[in-house]
Amino acid sequence: MRRISILALCLLALSAGRPGQGQDAPPREVTVLVAGASRAYCRPLLATLERIRKLPGIESASGIEAEADGLSVRITTKLDDAGIARVFGGKLAASGRDRVQLTVGDEARAMRSEARRVVTRIAAAIQAQPKPNWRGRDGEALFGQSTDIKEQLRKLGLDAALLEGMHYKPADYHIEENWYGSGGNYRIWAGREWQGVPVFSEDYWWGGNDEEGGEVMEFDPASKFVGAMVFRNPWSSGLYWADYEGAVLNSHLGERARKGWDGTPLIHVGRNWILDLMGALAAALARDPKRARNDLPQGRGWSIMSLLEDAGGMRRWGEPGFNFQALLLEWRQEDGGDLVARIRTYHPGHAMYLDAELDVSATARAYRDGPDGKNVTDKEPRTIDVKDSIRWLFAPEETLDVFTERRKEAVARMDEIRGKLSKALAEHDIGLLTGRLDDAELRKRLGLEFAGTELLGPAQYLIRGQLFGDVEIACGEPKVGGTRWVLCEPKSGNVIRSYQ
């Protein structure tokens, strides 16, 4: 018989005392942080806690917080960290002392979820601070010249340990205070630098917010950036997400289908404004064909309007859903020398997003040449009709009926996906049945077909693995009318919760 050393026996004894469900281990209290979770688990959290209490090895569970796509609970259990991850159905990301971090679904999104929880806590603490009254009194800057994040958190009554995570550390977090005496705004973000989409307060109709001027930031799926802005003044307050993912999470179904005070669809207000602006730009170049790119209006808000106030109807003090600062005008010069203007509203994660471009030089030439090659009599036009020349990169819907049709299509398609998913599990592991449906191989495994005539294409649908073996099927985004999702049990297809 082979001899077994005393050290080996000790190691065997230790490992036997720490199984996934250590029956002889004393119960312990553990805080479980879940990142990337479906919002179905957050609201209501009580229902999620009931499910957790029924998991094998869990003796008790209580909620701590749930926000956006993250939640934290306190459990009593004999399970080790790996055992907790197994019964929850998440991936063990990190652990230490009495804390376990789990991720579900897409890893990049789960990573950002960690920072989103911290940004939300900081934003709530800022919002809880006294605000100036309508005369601009009784309010003062919170941080002054201080930029040290730990010192800023102490002033807010928050523990700096909040900043210690798996993917993000204190050096990754920033609070930037822009205080102008009677109010201010705060950029709160995680990442190397601010990469936020433009953030505007809808209560501030006059625009001219230089703080948020500049380009429209495009969504980078691999970025660590998570950010939000909080306004602190007598008129507006709230959390405005500055990253695309947050903007989508914060969207409201049907907002793009809103109507103005007179019953006009707000998206048509934005369309008409863009048409008017493009018409005025074409007229400016028709009056003076030698104008260079740098001599034409560009940028955001007042940078556009201040040079177009002589054009009819251009001086507007804001419209419902749109205002000066929501518009961004950019130029590019084609190889042949033509100047092309591009106007966007807000950003791609916003419900009122529009994107259009016009070859202004060609439009101005066509106007000067006139019909049948004859010169026009009006040599000094104030505007030119461009509705047939403009190219919509992301167009306004012609009628609001399309939103109803999109909703019906999405509901039917999501029901179909649930059924296909249940059948596909007989041949494929659930891990091969998750992802975005613009993946042709995924559609093949599910047996799903798209004809190409749908109002919502395959890229609008996403299947994500979730806690407890659940699956979330999501569809849409703000700029197509809103997001919808359903949390279901994949084998049976039974719906646990839905947001339609």
PyMOL commands that set and color helices and strands:
alter all, ss='L'
color gray80, all
select helices_A, chain A and resi 6-16+39-42+45-53+81-88+107-127+149-155+160-163+170-172+210-212+244-249+255-257+266-287+293-295+302-305+324-326+360-369+371-373+401-424+430-433+440-446+458-460+467-469+478-480
alter helices_A, ss='H'
color red, helices_A
select strands_A, chain A and resi 28-35+58-67+70-77+91-96+99-103+173-179+184-190+226-232+237-241+299-300+327-333+339-345+354-359+391-394+435-436+461-465+471-477+482-488+495-499
alter strands_A, ss='S'
color yellow, strands_A
deselect
rebuild
show_as cartoon
